[in-house]
């Protein structure tokens, strides 16, 4: 992008740069919240999954075994979802090579 030619163009460019900066700040804040949420979900989830896996090592009735498998499989599903959140956690800053 070339330098603005008129005062109006300069004002518009400054307004757009301020908007980009504001949205980058908001994305960084959202990423921090997402990191805290991931942490708060992961810790009890790990305990839940571990307990389900320990339970499956014991002698259980067929009905109890099915229930423990359900707990384990659903906990693993949540674990995958939380893992996907990691991929969107870090915002990519705008390309500012033209400033």
C-alpha positions as CSV (number, residue, x, y, z in Angstrom):
1,X,0.0,0.0,0.0
2,X,1.4,3.4,-0.9
3,X,1.4,6.4,1.4
4,X,-2.0,8.2,1.5
5,X,-2.3,11.1,-1.0
6,X,-4.9,13.2,0.7
7,X,-5.7,14.1,4.4
8,X,-8.9,12.0,4.0
9,X,-6.9,9.0,2.9
10,X,-4.5,9.5,5.8
11,X,-7.4,9.7,8.3
12,X,-8.9,6.5,6.8
13,X,-5.6,4.7,7.0
14,X,-5.1,5.8,10.7
15,X,-8.7,4.7,11.5
16,X,-8.1,1.3,9.9
17,X,-4.8,0.7,11.7
18,X,-6.5,1.6,15.0
19,X,-9.3,-0.9,14.2
20,X,-6.8,-3.6,13.4
21,X,-4.9,-3.0,16.6
22,X,-8.2,-3.1,18.6
23,X,-9.2,-6.4,17.0
24,X,-5.7,-7.9,17.6
25,X,-6.1,-7.0,21.3
26,X,-9.5,-8.5,21.5
27,X,-8.2,-11.7,19.8
28,X,-5.3,-11.9,22.2
29,X,-7.7,-11.5,25.1
30,X,-10.0,-14.2,23.7
31,X,-7.0,-16.5,23.3
32,X,-6.1,-16.0,27.0
33,X,-9.7,-16.8,28.1
34,X,-9.6,-19.9,25.8
35,X,-6.3,-21.1,27.4
36,X,-7.8,-20.8,30.9
37,X,-11.0,-22.7,29.8
38,X,-8.8,-25.4,28.3
39,X,-6.8,-25.7,31.5
40,X,-9.9,-25.8,33.7
41,X,-11.5,-28.5,31.6
42,X,-8.3,-30.6,31.1
43,X,-7.5,-31.1,34.8
44,X,-10.8,-32.6,36.0
45,X,-11.1,-34.4,32.6
46,X,-7.8,-36.2,33.2
47,X,-8.9,-37.3,36.6
48,X,-12.2,-38.5,35.2
49,X,-10.6,-40.4,32.4
50,X,-8.0,-42.0,34.7
51,X,-10.6,-43.1,37.2
52,X,-12.7,-44.7,34.4
53,X,-9.7,-46.5,33.1
54,X,-8.8,-47.8,36.6
55,X,-12.4,-48.9,37.0
56,X,-12.2,-50.9,33.8
57,X,-9.3,-52.9,35.2
58,X,-11.6,-54.2,37.9
59,X,-14.1,-57.1,37.8
60,X,-17.4,-55.5,36.9
61,X,-20.9,-56.6,35.8
62,X,-21.5,-56.2,32.1
63,X,-23.8,-53.3,32.8
64,X,-21.2,-51.5,34.9
65,X,-18.5,-52.2,32.3
66,X,-20.6,-50.7,29.6
67,X,-21.1,-47.6,31.7
68,X,-17.4,-47.3,32.5
69,X,-16.7,-47.6,28.7
70,X,-19.2,-44.9,28.0
71,X,-17.6,-42.6,30.6
72,X,-14.1,-43.3,29.1
73,X,-15.2,-42.8,25.5
74,X,-17.0,-39.6,26.2
75,X,-14.1,-38.3,28.2
76,X,-11.8,-39.0,25.3
77,X,-14.2,-37.2,23.0
78,X,-14.1,-34.1,25.2
79,X,-10.3,-34.4,25.3
80,X,-10.2,-34.3,21.5
81,X,-12.4,-31.3,21.4
82,X,-10.2,-29.5,24.0
83,X,-7.2,-30.4,21.8
84,X,-8.9,-28.8,18.8
85,X,-9.3,-25.6,20.8
86,X,-5.5,-25.4,21.1
87,X,-5.4,-25.0,17.3
88,X,-7.5,-21.8,17.4
89,X,-6.1,-20.5,20.7
90,X,-3.2,-18.4,19.3
91,X,-4.3,-15.6,17.0
92,X,-2.2,-14.8,14.0
93,X,-1.3,-11.1,13.9
94,X,-2.1,-9.1,10.8
95,X,0.7,-8.7,8.3
96,X,2.0,-5.2,9.0
97,X,4.9,-5.1,6.6
98,X,3.4,-2.1,4.8
99,X,3.2,0.3,7.7
